[in-house]
């Protein structure tokens, strides 16, 4: 007699605790605690078991919580203390190698790790936890790890700048699993927390549809938005008679362009094409357009598809040959970008 296998998620936070994080230390605890509370809520709603591991790293790497039931997690307040250098590669390797020893019996297990750092690697070659002694060997070790992990492993990193992104790509992190955050302010850390929450939502909803891992957790590109993920999220197309696509010929306010094209403007009826990084509020609807057919999908599932939380979050358009993202506008004077299209719900 065989029953349905449980979904068991092993989520790890690998947090930079080097001296340069001291101005953000209180916010790190707040954002991590919020993420854990969110994981607890979604685990119950989606009937998925979630176990949390937390590593902190500076000159050394320490596991402060290991594979603990998310519903029983303490605050990280007493567990996160800053001071030291940045053993980023050692922390990445130690977290993944130790988590790989977790038993995966009797269940559909999946591993999701977020590494958060505000600076470049500078201490792993001197770290007792490092399996190699030179920076080059460490980079190669991480690259080999990312290349050989099974499909139920997802490893993502948040770095402070383009240089950090280049280094992460050299280490083999998939480019859509690398996000840049503003490490100079608490606002930047808040936004990093939202990006992690958004990526986790994508991951957990995907799990419910049988997806075991992702190489595009911070993406709206083709790996995140495609026919399979649209089907998995339960999106259904809007009837062609219920919408119209209008080319935007020049820069104009949204209401002005809608009326100029002979339509009546009602607040919320128009969706602009996502063409640059934008903050999207919790109440804003999302629509997804299939380029080849001009078929449009919308509804709450469209937000779920992008992993958008119930809060304002920054969304960027990634290259996608097949699909385009549209965002509902509730403004009358939002400036439309020439050579994009406007989606009008009739």
C-alpha positions in Angstrom: 0.0 0.0 0.0 1.6 3.3 -1.1 0.5 6.7 -0.1 1.3 10.1 -1.7 4.8 11.3 -0.9 5.1 14.4 1.3 6.7 17.5 -0.1 9.6 18.2 2.2 11.5 21.5 1.6 14.9 22.1 3.1 15.4 25.9 3.0 18.8 27.4 4.0 19.7 31.0 4.7 23.5 31.6 4.5 24.0 35.1 6.0 27.0 37.4 5.8 28.0 38.5 9.3 31.2 40.3 8.4 32.0 43.6 10.1 30.7 45.6 7.2 27.2 44.3 8.0 27.1 45.9 11.4 24.9 48.9 10.3 22.3 46.4 9.1 22.5 43.7 11.8 19.2 44.5 13.4 17.5 44.6 10.0 19.1 41.2 9.0 17.4 39.6 12.0 14.1 41.3 11.2 14.1 40.3 7.5 15.2 36.7 8.3 12.5 36.4 10.9 9.9 37.7 8.4 11.0 35.2 5.8 10.7 32.3 8.4 7.2 33.5 9.4 6.2 33.7 5.7 7.6 30.1 5.1 5.6 28.8 8.1 2.4 30.4 6.8 2.8 29.1 3.2 3.9 25.7 4.4 0.6 25.3 6.2 -1.4 26.7 3.2 0.3 24.5 0.6 0.6 21.5 3.0 4.3 21.2 2.5 6.8 20.4 5.3 9.5 23.0 5.5 12.8 22.6 7.5 15.1 25.6 7.9 18.9 25.8 8.3 20.8 29.0 9.0 24.5 29.5 8.5 26.3 32.8 9.5 29.7 33.5 8.1 32.5 36.1 8.6 36.1 34.9 8.9 34.6 31.5 10.0 31.4 29.7 9.1 28.9 28.6 11.7 25.7 26.6 11.4 23.4 28.2 14.1 20.1 26.3 13.1 20.1 22.9 11.4 17.1 21.5 9.5 14.6 22.6 12.1 10.8 22.5 11.5 9.8 26.0 10.3 6.8 26.0 12.7 9.3 25.8 15.7 11.9 28.2 14.6 13.3 30.7 17.2 14.1 34.4 16.3 17.6 34.8 15.0 18.1 37.7 17.4 20.6 35.8 19.7 22.1 33.8 16.8 23.3 36.6 14.5 26.4 38.5 15.7 28.7 40.5 13.3 32.5 40.8 13.1 35.3 39.6 10.9 36.1 39.1 7.1 34.0 37.5 4.3 34.5 33.7 3.9 31.8 33.6 1.2 33.0 30.6 -0.8 33.7 28.5 2.3 30.2 29.3 3.6 28.7 28.2 0.3 30.6 24.9 0.2 30.1 24.1 3.9 26.3 24.7 3.7 25.8 22.6 0.5 28.1 19.8 1.6 26.5 19.5 5.0 23.0 19.7 3.7 23.8 17.0 1.2 24.2 14.6 4.2 20.5 15.1 5.1 18.5 11.9 4.7 16.0 12.0 1.8 13.9 9.0 2.7 10.1 8.7 2.3 9.2 12.0 0.7 9.8 14.3 -2.2 12.8 16.3 -0.8 14.0 19.6 -2.3 16.8 22.0 -1.2 16.7 25.8 -1.6 19.6 27.9 -0.4 19.9 31.7 -0.4 23.4 33.2 0.2 23.3 36.9 1.2 26.5 38.9 1.1 27.4 42.7 1.1 30.9 42.2 -0.2 33.4 40.2 -2.1 35.1 37.0 -1.0 38.3 37.7 1.0 38.8 35.1 3.7 37.9 31.6 2.6 41.4 30.5 1.8 42.3 31.1 5.5 39.0 29.6 6.9 39.3 26.2 8.7 36.0 25.1 7.0 37.4 25.6 3.5 38.3 22.4 1.6 41.0 24.1 -0.4 43.8 26.6 0.4 43.9 29.0 -2.6 41.1 31.4 -3.9 41.3 29.8 -7.4 40.8 26.2 -6.0 37.9 27.5 -3.9 36.3 29.1 -7.0 36.7 25.8 -8.9 35.3 23.8 -6.0 32.1 26.0 -6.0 31.8 25.8 -9.8 32.1 22.0 -9.6 29.4 21.9 -6.9 26.9 24.0 -8.9 27.6 21.9 -12.0 27.0 18.6 -10.3 24.1 19.2 -7.9 21.0 17.1 -8.6 17.9 18.7 -10.0 16.2 19.0 -6.6 18.9 21.5 -5.5 18.5 25.3 -6.0 21.3 27.6 -5.0 20.8 31.4 -5.2 22.9 34.3 -4.1 22.3 38.1 -3.5 25.4 40.3 -4.1 25.9 44.0 -3.7 27.1 45.0 -7.2 28.0 44.0 -10.8 31.4 42.9 -9.7 29.9 40.5 -7.2 27.6 39.2 -9.9 30.5 38.5 -12.2 32.3 36.7 -9.4 29.2 34.6 -8.6 28.9 33.7 -12.3 32.6 32.6 -12.4 31.7 30.3 -9.4 29.0 28.7 -11.5 25.9 30.3 -10.0 23.2 30.3 -12.7 22.8 33.9 -13.8 19.1 34.0 -13.1 19.8 32.8 -9.5 21.9 35.9 -8.8 20.3 39.1 -7.6 21.9 42.5 -6.9 20.8 44.3 -3.7 21.5 47.7 -2.3 23.8 46.9 0.7 24.1 50.6 1.8 20.6 50.9 3.4 18.0 49.1 5.4 15.6 49.9 2.5 17.9 47.8 0.3 17.9 44.9 2.7 14.1 45.1 2.9 14.0 44.8 -0.9 16.4 41.9 -0.8 14.0 40.2 1.7 11.2 40.8 -0.7 13.2 39.3 -3.6 13.9 36.2 -1.4 10.2 35.9 -0.5 9.2 36.3 -4.2 11.7 33.6 -5.2 10.5 31.3 -2.4 6.9 31.7 -3.5 7.9 30.7 -7.0 9.7 27.7 -5.6 6.9 26.5 -3.3 4.1 26.9 -5.9 6.3 25.1 -8.4 6.8 22.3 -5.8 3.1 21.8 -5.6 3.2 21.2 -9.4 6.0 18.7 -9.2 8.9 21.1 -10.1 11.9 20.0 -7.9 14.4 22.8 -8.4 15.1 26.0 -10.4 17.9 27.8 -12.2 15.8 30.9 -12.5 14.6 31.9 -9.1 15.1 35.7 -9.6 13.8 35.8 -13.2 10.8 36.7 -15.4 12.6 35.2 -18.3 11.9 32.1 -20.3 12.9 29.6 -17.6 10.4 31.2 -15.2 7.6 32.1 -17.6 6.9 29.5 -20.3 4.0 27.2 -21.4 4.8 24.6 -18.8 5.0 27.1 -15.8 1.8 28.9 -17.0 0.0 25.5 -17.1 1.4 24.5 -13.7 0.2 27.8 -12.2 -3.3 27.1 -13.5 -3.6 30.2 -15.7 -6.5 30.2 -18.2 -6.6 32.6 -21.2 -8.8 35.6 -21.3 -11.5 35.6 -24.1 -10.2 37.6 -27.1 -13.4 39.7 -27.0 -12.5 40.9 -23.5 -9.3 42.7 -24.3 -7.5 44.8 -26.9 -3.7 45.3 -27.6 -2.8 48.9 -28.6 0.6 49.9 -30.0 2.2 52.8 -28.2 3.5 55.2 -30.9 4.9 58.0 -28.7 5.5 58.9 -25.1 2.1 59.7 -23.6 0.1 59.5 -20.4 -1.9 56.3 -20.1 -5.4 57.9 -20.0 -4.4 60.3 -22.8 -3.3 57.5 -25.1 -6.3 55.3 -24.4 -8.8 58.1 -25.2 -6.7 59.3 -28.2 -7.0 55.7 -29.6 -10.8 56.0 -29.3 -11.5 54.1 -26.1 -13.0 55.0 -22.7 -10.5 55.1 -19.8 -11.6 53.4 -16.6 -9.2 53.2 -13.6 -7.6 49.8 -13.7 -8.6 48.8 -17.2 -5.2 49.4 -18.8 -2.0 47.4 -18.3 1.4 48.7 -19.4 4.1 46.5 -20.8 6.9 45.8 -18.2 9.9 47.3 -20.1 12.2 48.4 -17.2 12.6 47.5 -13.5 9.5 48.6 -11.6 8.0 48.5 -8.1 4.7 46.6 -8.3 2.2 47.1 -5.5 0.3 44.3 -3.7 -3.0 45.2 -5.3 -1.8 45.4 -8.9 -2.9 42.7 -11.3 -0.5 41.0 -13.7 -1.2 39.8 -17.2 1.0 37.5 -19.4 0.9 37.8 -23.1 2.0 35.0 -25.5 3.7 36.8 -28.3 3.1 34.3 -31.1 -0.7 34.2 -30.6 -1.4 37.5 -28.7 -3.2 35.2 -26.2 -3.5 36.9 -22.7 -3.6 35.2 -19.3 -4.5 37.1 -16.1 -6.0 36.6 -12.7 -4.4 36.0 -9.2 -2.5 33.0 -10.6 -0.5 35.4 -12.8 1.0 37.1 -9.7 1.7 33.6 -8.3 3.5 32.6 -11.5 6.0 35.5 -10.9 6.1 34.7 -7.2 4.8 38.2 -6.2 4.1 38.4 -2.4 1.3 40.4 -0.9 3.6 43.5 -0.6 5.2 46.0 -2.9 8.2 44.4 -4.7 10.6 45.3 -7.5 10.1 43.3 -10.7 12.5 43.5 -13.7 11.8 42.3 -17.2 14.1 39.5 -18.3 14.7 38.4 -21.9 11.8 36.1 -23.0 11.3 35.3 -26.7 7.8 33.9 -26.1 6.0 35.9 -23.4 5.6 39.5 -22.2 4.6 40.7 -18.8 2.0 43.5 -18.4 1.2 45.4 -15.1 -2.1 47.0 -14.2 -2.0 50.8 -13.9 -4.3 52.6 -11.5 -2.8 56.0 -12.5 -4.2 58.4 -15.2 -0.8 59.9 -16.1 1.7 57.0 -16.1 4.1 57.7 -19.0 3.9 54.9 -21.6 7.1 53.9 -23.3 7.1 54.2 -27.2 7.3 51.0 -29.2 5.7 48.9 -26.4 2.1 47.8 -26.3 -0.8 48.7 -24.0 -3.3 46.0 -22.9 -6.8 47.3 -22.5 -9.4 45.2 -20.7 -12.8 45.8 -22.2 
